[in-house]
């Protein structure tokens, strides 16, 4: 039983129905999705999602899977509007809530790259009206970097019961109320999630650019990326917007949640979007140049945003510039979740594997992370296998045999060996010889580039040269800052 928009009681019985053409039309959009291993993984994922949505009696859900520059698979389950039986599809729009923070962080980085601000600028230098009571003595001023990494020590919200009565202050009230609030921590001492901090970052975007936050995001991010369905200021009655529902409570139907205007916190959580648009933002994270689409940030800046700025004590998760970062087994993922009344959302991206998952739901107990995790479990191995180049045996150059041997300087030894068809340098003293090895990639006569498959503190990326004597034997192995002599010639001091 629910209340419709006119306040009339409506009794709804949720039953499973076959997916409509609109829900399934996007489920076969890429040749990669049709490769046997990927197709099998998607079939299993599809079945699991359908069963889980039914078992949990969820209103609706939309999912998209991105590989590199393509949305390879997308589908909707259940209903965007239960009362009217409007199916959820990849085009259904949801309030993506705090995923909006990624767009505000992107705007900050664009302005940084344009030379209009620095991440370590004090907030008060960019917002002269910024003032808040300090609960600590001394310490540096709060910076823009700290706003988007949640290390500013600012409270989560402006004071008030905003999330209980669902009334939020406007921008003028933000300026009026803020001086009466207090910091929670000194900057850079604790990680503390803060909607207020990212709202201030949005104010900086407006101040520095001369455009309002909505205008800036639309003109410089959404329009260049072709995200035509995404809105910075969604309206209550906008077409294709999913109805938001409350939690499932035993013995009663879900409530319809009210539409919320979050006022001054818009830069922290106001965007509405769909799977198809967000796929374009996900694909941006894998680009170094405009070949696959608009390059609203250069590749080096994207990688900077994706690096850890604050590492939690468990060394398994942390925060980048806007992005949540976590390590799941051997995979590093970046992303963000979102929550507004009736909407729970999540996007997560594995940059090294160029794989991303978008999950949007229209219920307070949508639990999007659960679906994202299952998608990665099923698709990681399948996609990796499908995109891997055919195995070709590595064949060593016969000329490399002349370099094989033991070399030393003082009491430090290294060895040159041919392993798996590759000329390889190993250091016998290393705790883990395999992880510490360096592959020597040929560049020219007797010249090689040192590449580390594992983690090495050696001169990765630099050149190694074999200097030969008049008899065609190695006289010295030279790197930019050191050299070794063949042990068998007596040049080294090793026995």
MINU-880466 format. One record per residue (C-alpha): residue in one letter; x, y, z. Coordinates in pm, whole numbers, plus 50000, padded with zeros to 5 digits. Example, Ala and Ser with C-alpha at 12.3 -4.5 7.8 and 13.67 -1.06 7.14 Angstrom:
# MINU-880466
a512304955050780
s513674989450714
***
This chain:
# MINU-880466
x500005000050000
x501435033949904
x500305069849870
x500295082249516
x501035118449421
x497415127949492
x497495112849840
x495205083849744
x495945050149900
x497085025049639
x497504988049708
x500334972549508
x501204935649479
x504764930449355
x505104900449128
x507844890648888
x507154897848523
x509244890348218
x511614918748130
x510304942247867
x512024950047537
x513074983547681
x514784966447973
x516654941347759
x517414961847447
x520724974247585
x521884940247706
x523794930847392
x525494962447277
x529114951747232
x531114924247057
x532964919647386
x529664910947557
x529144883247302
x532494866247360
x531814832347525
x533384838647866
x531914873547900
x528514862547771
x528474834248025
x529414857748311
x526744882748206
x524114855348187
x524914844648541
x524964880748662
x521644887748490
x520014857448654
x521424866148995
x520274902448979
x516774892748865
x516434867349144
x517854890749407
x515644919949308
x512604897149327
x513604880949655
x514284914849816
x511134929749660
x513104959449532
x511174984949327
x513774990449054
x517414988648956
x519524998148654
x523034985248588
x525734992348331
x529084975748266
x531804996148096
x534954983047937
x537335010547830
x535345033347594
x532265011547557
x529135004747758
x529224967747685
x526104957347875
x523254975248048
x519854965248175
x516974975448399
x515074954248651
x511764960848820
x510064994648803
x511005031148800
x507405037648906
x505705008149075
x502255023849075
x502245030248700
x504274999148615
x506935019748437
x509904996448384
x513395005448496
x515775007448199
x519345019348131
x517745053048040
x515905056748371
x517145087048566
x517985084548936
x519175109949191
x522835099549200
x523395119749518
x526995119849640
x528375106849312
x527955143949232
x531095150049439
x533175134749160
x531915161648922
x532725189149170
x536215174749216
x536585172848836
x535655209648811
x538255218649075
x540935199548881
x539985216548555
x540435250448719
x543725239048870
x544995227448530
x543955261048384
x546125278748641
x543175295248813
x543745279449154
x546105256449342
x544965226649546
x546925239349844
x545345273849837
x543665282550164
x539885281850138
x539745316550293
x541935329950010
x539315319349756
x536225325549970
x536875357250174
x533635351350366
x534745316750485
x534895316150864
x534445288651123
x535375284551489
x538545264251543
x538565237351813
x542345234051803
x545315256751857
x547525267051570
x547695245151264
x547635253850896
x544585268650723
x542045245650558
x542895240350191
x541015231549873
x542785197849862
x541425189650207
x537875198150100
x537815171849823
x539775145650018
x537605148950333
x540605157750550
x539585193450635
x538215185050981
x534965203050898
x531655189351030
x529625166950804
x526815192550762
x525755227050864
x524095226051204
x520445216051205
x518295185551153
x518455187350775
x518265149950715
x515355145350955
x513045173050840
x514545173650488
x514955211250476
x518345224150372
x519905258750391
x520425279350080
x523695295549982
x523005327950167
x522135309150484
x525345288950445
x527355321050465
x525315333750758
x525375301850967
x528915289150902
x530805313251135
x528805299851429
x529885263951369
x532995246151492
x535555223751332
x535625187651449
x539325180351390
x542405199551290
x543135196050916
x544995164750804
x544635147351143
x541585125551075
x539595114950772
x536035127650809
x533425126850534
x531905161350491
x529095173350267
x529865208250391
x533455205850266
x532445196349911
x529715222749913
x532465248249982
x534475233449695
x531455240749474
x531435276549601
x535105279249501
x534255266549151
x531695294449121
x533965321249268
x536985312749053
x535165305748726
x532625333748741
x529855308748668
x527445292448909
x528275256549006
x525405242348794
x526395263348493
x530055253948520
x529415216448550
x526965216748260
x529165237148025
x532575222448103
x531845186248196
x528375173748100
x528045189847757
x531575180547634
x531065144647749
x527675142647578
x525815136447906
x522605151647773
x520255133748016
x522135144748330
x520815174048532
x522545195348796
x519185208548917
x516665180548856
x513005189048887
x510535168749089
x508465160248782
x511235156548523
x510565128948268
x512165094948328
x513035102848693
x512495071748905
x510175074049200
x512125069449525
x510875043949777
x511565037350144
x512895006150309
x511104973050304
x509334968350636
x507714934450712
x503934935850686
x503634968850502
x504284983850163
x507165007050096
x506615044250148
x507115068349860
x509925091349964
x509595128849916
x511605147849659
x514395167249831
x516015200249735
x519385200449913
x520005237649864
x523585248749932
x524765212649938
x524035208349565
x527745204349474
x527895175249718
x524845156049600
x522335171449361
x522975155349021
x520485132048854
x521655108748580
x521275074748421
x523445044848337
x523995055547978
x525295090048072
x527405078448364
x529075053248132
x530585082947949
x532045096448273
x533415062048358
x535055058848016
x536735092548072
x538685076848359
x540505053848114
x541515080247857
x544835097547798
x543685115447482
x540535124747293
x540495094247065
x537625078447256
x535725110147344
x536045144947491
x539075149247714
x537715172547982
x540745163848198
x544175153648075
x545265118148148
x547905128248402
x545265147148603
x542895117548596
x545635095148732
x546395121148999
x542755120649110
x542855082649122
x545895081049351
x545615077849727
x545785110849917
x544705096350252
x545335060150342
x543365043550620
x545275024250884
x544214990650739
x546034999250414
x543054985250223
x541165017350151
x541575054650138
x540625085849947
x541905102649634
x540975136449490
x537225131249501
x537375093349465
x536985066549726
x539785041049670
x539825005349791
x541804973949728
x539814942149672
x542124912049656
x544734922949399
x542544948949229
x542514986249303
x539105002449250
x537995038549262
x534455051249289
x531765067749495
x528345060149633
x525295081849677
x522235083549902
x519185105949892
x515675097150011
x514515068549789
x517755065549588
x520925045349653
x523655045549389
x527215033949332
x529845035349061
x533155017349082
x536025015548837
x539164994048812
x541545016948618
x544204990448551
x541644966548401
x539594994448234
x536464979148383
x533654998448549
x530214991148696
x527345015748747
x524475006048978
x521445028349039
x518485019249260
x515285036649372
x514965023649728
x516545032850061
x517674996650102
x518844993649741
x522284981349860
x524054989749531
x527494978849657
x526264943049678
x525454942449307
x528664960149210
x530784935349404
x529014905849242
x529514921148897
x533254924248953
x533514888849091
x531894874748777
x533304898148513
x536904903648624
x538244870048505
x535944867948202
x536824902348064
x540534897848139
x540554865447941
x538534879947654
x540734910547601
x544094893447662
x546284890847351
x546894855547227
x549724838647409
x552844839147198
x555994822847327
x558804847547389
x561894838647189
x565254850647314
x567704866047074
x570644841847043
x573014871647073
x571874876847432
x573774845947541
x576984866347543
x575584887847824
x574634859348057
x576764857848368
x577564870748715
x578664906548772
x579744925049084
x580984957549227
x582574955449571
x580394930249751
x577214936449554
x576334910249294
x573804909049014
x573184882648752
x572074883948391
x570014853748285
x567614844148008
x564304835048174
x561094827247986
x562644840747669
x563524874347828
x566894888947920
x566564893848294
x568604909748571
x568284895048920
x569874904449251
x570664873549463
x570504893549787
x566864903549731
x564304889149971
x562064880149677
x564184875249366
x561214871649133
x559444903249243
x562704922849240
x563844911748895
x564124935848605
x563414927048244
x565884941547993
x564004953347686
x566244957347379
x566514992347235
x569614990047018
x573064973746997
x573974963347352
x571484988447498
x568404978347702
x565694995247905
x565154982048259
x561504973248330
x560254959948662
x557284935748649
x557094936649029
x558074963049285
x561674973949259
x563615003549396
x566104999949112
x566525024048820
x563235014748652
x562865028648302
x566525038048270
x569085023348032
x571554995148082
x574464990747841
x576884961947792
x580364974947714
x582424949247523
x586174943147510
x588244936147201
x587484899047222
x583704904347209
x583174897047578
x581444919047834
x583954942247995
x581454962248200
x577714965248259
x576795001648282
x573715019748414
x573425057748440
x574825058348795
x576815026448845
x578584997548681
x579434960948742
x582334939948626
x582264903248528
x583164882048828
x585044856048624
x587484882548496
x588524891448847
x586944925948825
x584534918949108
x585454908549460
x582964880049481
x584514845149485
***
